[in-house]
């Protein structure tokens, strides 16, 4: 999981319960994190999160 975090542009928690060590490592990475969202709010939160990730990503850089 740490290797994935190191190479990710953003982190999405897919569960309410996250291994504390992984959660701490993810938060220390300084990368955008999408906390777990329930079914009702997931779609909007996901779209907003990935808009943020793409804005900060080198993929769209000039």
DSSP file (Angstrom, degrees, kcal/mol; ACC not computed):
  #  RESIDUE AA STRUCTURE BP1 BP2  ACC     N-H-->O    O-->H-N    N-H-->O    O-->H-N    TCO  KAPPA ALPHA  PHI   PSI    X-CA   Y-CA   Z-CA
    1    1 A X     >        0   0    0      0, 0.0     4,-2.3     0, 0.0     5,-0.2   0.000 360.0 360.0 360.0 -37.8    0.0    0.0    0.0
    2    2 A X  H  >  +     0   0    0      1,-0.2     4,-2.5     2,-0.2     5,-0.1   0.889 360.0  51.9 -64.6 -37.9    2.8    2.4    0.8
    3    3 A X  H  > S+     0   0    0      2,-0.2     4,-1.4     1,-0.2    -1,-0.2   0.911 109.4  50.0 -63.8 -42.1    4.3    1.9   -2.7
    4    4 A X  H  4 S+     0   0    0      1,-0.2     4,-0.5     2,-0.2     3,-0.2   0.909 110.6  49.8 -62.2 -42.1    0.9    2.6   -4.2
    5    5 A X  H >< S+     0   0    0     -4,-2.3     3,-1.1     1,-0.2    -2,-0.2   0.911 107.1  55.3 -62.4 -43.3    0.7    5.8   -2.2
    6    6 A X  H 3< S+     0   0    0     -4,-2.5    -1,-0.2     1,-0.2    -2,-0.2   0.832 115.1  38.2 -59.2 -33.1    4.2    6.9   -3.2
    7    7 A X  T 3< S+     0   0    0     -4,-1.4    -1,-0.2    -3,-0.2     2,-0.2   0.348  97.9 100.7-102.6   5.1    3.2    6.6   -6.9
    8    8 A X    <   -     0   0    0     -3,-1.1     3,-0.1    -4,-0.5    -3,-0.0  -0.589  59.7-151.3 -92.5 152.4   -0.3    8.0   -6.7
    9    9 A X  S    S+     0   0    0      1,-0.3    23,-0.6    -2,-0.2     2,-0.3   0.699  87.4   1.6 -86.1 -24.7   -1.5   11.5   -7.6
   10   10 A X  E    S-a   32   0A   0     21,-0.2     2,-0.4     2,-0.0    -1,-0.3  -0.971  70.6-128.3-157.3 163.5   -4.3   11.1   -5.0
   11   11 A X  E     -a   33   0A   0     21,-2.9    23,-3.3    -2,-0.3     2,-0.5  -0.968  13.4-166.9-126.3 132.2   -5.6    8.6   -2.5
   12   12 A X  E     -a   34   0A   0     -2,-0.4     2,-0.6    21,-0.2    23,-0.2  -0.974  15.6-143.1-120.3 120.7   -9.1    7.3   -2.1
   13   13 A X        -     0   0    0     21,-2.9    24,-0.3    -2,-0.5     5,-0.1  -0.739  11.7-168.8 -83.7 119.9  -10.1    5.4    1.0
   14   14 A X        +     0   0    0     -2,-0.6     2,-0.3    22,-0.1    -1,-0.1   0.296  66.2  42.5 -93.2   9.0  -12.5    2.6   -0.1
   15   15 A X  S    S-     0   0    0      1,-0.1    21,-0.3     0, 0.0     3,-0.0  -0.986  74.7-125.8-150.1 154.9  -13.6    1.7    3.4
   16   16 A X  S    S+     0   0    0     -2,-0.3     2,-0.6     1,-0.1    -1,-0.1   0.808 103.0  61.4 -69.3 -29.0  -14.6    3.3    6.7
   17   17 A X        +     0   0    0     -3,-0.1     2,-0.4     2,-0.0    -1,-0.1  -0.894  68.8 175.6-106.2 116.1  -11.9    1.3    8.4
   18   18 A X        -     0   0    0     -2,-0.6     2,-0.1    -5,-0.1    -5,-0.0  -0.935  43.4 -97.5-119.3 140.3   -8.4    1.8    7.2
   19   19 A X     >  -     0   0    0     -2,-0.4     4,-2.7     1,-0.2     3,-0.3  -0.380  36.0-133.1 -53.0 125.1   -5.3    0.3    8.7
   20   20 A X  H  > S+     0   0    0      1,-0.2     4,-2.4     2,-0.2     5,-0.2   0.839 103.7  52.0 -56.3 -36.8   -4.0    3.0   11.0
   21   21 A X  H  > S+     0   0    0      2,-0.2     4,-2.2     1,-0.2    -1,-0.2   0.914 112.5  44.9 -66.7 -42.1   -0.4    2.7    9.7
   22   22 A X  H  > S+     0   0    0     -3,-0.3     4,-2.7     2,-0.2    -2,-0.2   0.906 113.0  51.2 -68.0 -41.7   -1.5    3.1    6.1
   23   23 A X  H  X S+     0   0    0     -4,-2.7     4,-2.4     2,-0.2    -2,-0.2   0.924 111.2  47.5 -61.0 -45.1   -3.8    6.0    7.0
   24   24 A X  H  X S+     0   0    0     -4,-2.4     4,-2.1    -5,-0.2    -1,-0.2   0.914 112.7  49.1 -62.2 -44.1   -1.0    7.8    8.8
   25   25 A X  H  X S+     0   0    0     -4,-2.2     4,-1.0     2,-0.2    -2,-0.2   0.909 111.2  50.1 -62.6 -43.4    1.4    7.2    5.9
   26   26 A X  H ><>S+     0   0    0     -4,-2.7     3,-0.6     1,-0.2     5,-0.6   0.921 111.6  47.3 -62.4 -44.8   -1.2    8.5    3.4
   27   27 A X  H ><5S+     0   0    0     -4,-2.4     3,-0.9     1,-0.2    -1,-0.2   0.850 109.5  53.5 -68.0 -33.9   -1.9   11.6    5.4
   28   28 A X  H 3<5S+     0   0    0     -4,-2.1    -1,-0.2     1,-0.2    -2,-0.2   0.695  93.5  74.3 -71.8 -18.2    1.8   12.3    5.8
   29   29 A X  T <<5S-     0   0    0     -4,-1.0    -1,-0.2    -3,-0.6    -2,-0.2   0.749  95.6-136.6 -67.4 -23.2    2.3   12.1    2.0
   30   30 A X  T < 5 +     0   0    0     -3,-0.9     2,-0.2    -4,-0.4    -3,-0.1   0.537  58.5 133.9  78.2   5.6    0.6   15.5    1.5
   31   31 A X      < -     0   0    0     -5,-0.6    -1,-0.3     1,-0.1   -21,-0.2  -0.529  68.6 -86.9 -86.7 154.9   -1.4   14.1   -1.4
   32   32 A X  E     -a   10   0A   0    -23,-0.6   -21,-2.9    -2,-0.2     2,-0.4  -0.351  46.8-158.3 -61.0 139.6   -5.1   14.8   -1.8
   33   33 A X  E     -a   11   0A   0    -23,-0.2     2,-0.8    -3,-0.1   -21,-0.2  -0.981  14.3-154.2-125.8 130.9   -7.2   12.2    0.1
   34   34 A X  E     -a   12   0A   0    -23,-3.3   -21,-2.9    -2,-0.4     3,-0.1  -0.909  23.5-145.0 -99.9 108.6  -10.8   11.3   -0.6
   35   35 A X        -     0   0    0     -2,-0.8   -19,-0.1   -23,-0.2   -21,-0.0  -0.268  39.9 -73.3 -65.3 160.2  -12.1   10.0    2.7
   36   36 A X        -     0   0    0    -21,-0.3     2,-0.4   -20,-0.1    -1,-0.2  -0.312  55.1-164.5 -57.7 134.1  -14.7    7.1    2.5
   37   37 A X        -     0   0    0    -24,-0.3     5,-0.1    -3,-0.1    -1,-0.0  -0.944  16.6-118.3-122.8 145.3  -18.1    8.3    1.4
   38   38 A X    >>  -     0   0    0     -2,-0.4     4,-1.4     1,-0.1     3,-0.7  -0.212  38.7 -94.6 -73.5 170.9  -21.4    6.6    1.6
   39   39 A X  H 3> S+     0   0    0      1,-0.2     4,-0.5     2,-0.2     3,-0.1   0.837 121.0  56.0 -57.1 -37.9  -23.4    5.6   -1.4
   40   40 A X  H 34 S+     0   0    0      1,-0.2    -1,-0.2     2,-0.1     4,-0.2   0.830 120.4  27.0 -68.4 -33.4  -25.5    8.8   -1.3
   41   41 A X  H <> S+     0   0    0     -3,-0.7     4,-2.0     1,-0.1     5,-0.2   0.434  96.0  93.9-109.3  -1.0  -22.6   11.2   -1.5
   42   42 A X  H  X S+     0   0    0     -4,-1.4     4,-3.0     1,-0.2     5,-0.2   0.915  80.8  52.0 -62.8 -48.2  -20.0    9.2   -3.3
   43   43 A X  H  X S+     0   0    0     -4,-0.5     4,-2.2     1,-0.2    -1,-0.2   0.920 114.1  42.0 -60.4 -47.7  -20.6   10.3   -6.9
   44   44 A X  H  > S+     0   0    0     -4,-0.2     4,-2.4     2,-0.2    -1,-0.2   0.926 116.8  47.9 -65.3 -44.4  -20.4   14.0   -6.2
   45   45 A X  H  X S+     0   0    0     -4,-2.0     4,-2.5     1,-0.2    -2,-0.2   0.905 111.3  51.4 -63.1 -41.4  -17.4   13.6   -3.8
   46   46 A X  H  X S+     0   0    0     -4,-3.0     4,-2.5    -5,-0.2     5,-0.2   0.925 110.9  47.6 -61.2 -47.4  -15.6   11.4   -6.3
   47   47 A X  H  X S+     0   0    0     -4,-2.2     4,-1.8    -5,-0.2    -2,-0.2   0.919 114.0  46.4 -62.0 -45.5  -16.1   13.9   -9.2
   48   48 A X  H  X S+     0   0    0     -4,-2.4     4,-2.0     2,-0.2    -1,-0.2   0.903 112.7  51.2 -63.1 -41.8  -14.9   16.9   -7.0
   49   49 A X  H  X S+     0   0    0     -4,-2.5     4,-2.4     1,-0.2    -2,-0.2   0.937 111.6  45.2 -63.0 -48.2  -11.9   14.9   -5.8
   50   50 A X  H  X S+     0   0    0     -4,-2.5     4,-2.3     1,-0.2    -1,-0.2   0.788 108.6  56.6 -72.7 -25.7  -10.7   13.9   -9.2
   51   51 A X  H  X S+     0   0    0     -4,-1.8     4,-2.2    -5,-0.2    -1,-0.2   0.928 110.2  46.8 -62.5 -44.3  -11.2   17.4  -10.6
   52   52 A X  H  X S+     0   0    0     -4,-2.0     4,-1.6     2,-0.2    -2,-0.2   0.921 112.1  49.5 -62.0 -45.7   -8.8   18.5   -7.8
   53   53 A X  H  X S+     0   0    0     -4,-2.4     4,-0.6     1,-0.2    -1,-0.2   0.923 112.3  47.8 -61.2 -44.7   -6.3   15.8   -8.5
   54   54 A X  H >< S+     0   0    0     -4,-2.3     3,-0.7     1,-0.2     6,-0.4   0.875 108.1  54.8 -66.5 -36.8   -6.3   16.6  -12.3
   55   55 A X  H 3< S+     0   0    0     -4,-2.2    -1,-0.2     1,-0.2    -2,-0.2   0.858 115.0  40.3 -62.6 -34.3   -5.9   20.3  -11.6
   56   56 A X  H 3< S+     0   0    0     -4,-1.6    -1,-0.2    -3,-0.2    -2,-0.2   0.443  98.6 102.1 -93.4  -1.4   -2.8   19.6   -9.5
   57   57 A X  S X< S-     0   0    0     -3,-0.7     3,-0.7    -4,-0.6     4,-0.2  -0.504  74.1-132.4 -87.6 151.2   -1.5   16.9  -11.8
   58   58 A X  G >  S+     0   0    0      1,-0.2     3,-0.9    -2,-0.2    -1,-0.1   0.615  97.3  82.5 -72.4 -12.7    1.4   17.3  -14.3
   59   59 A X  G 3  S+     0   0    0      1,-0.3    -1,-0.2    -5,-0.1    -4,-0.1   0.881 100.1  34.4 -59.9 -39.1   -0.9   15.6  -16.9
   60   60 A X  G <  S+     0   0    0     -3,-0.7    -1,-0.3    -6,-0.4    -2,-0.2   0.356  91.8 124.8 -98.1   5.1   -2.7   18.8  -17.6
   61   61 A X    <         0   0    0     -3,-0.9    -3,-0.1    -4,-0.2    -5,-0.0  -0.334 360.0 360.0 -68.0 146.0    0.4   21.1  -17.1
   62   62 A X              0   0    0     -2,-0.0    -1,-0.1     0, 0.0    -4,-0.0   0.459 360.0 360.0 -76.8 360.0    1.3   23.3  -20.0
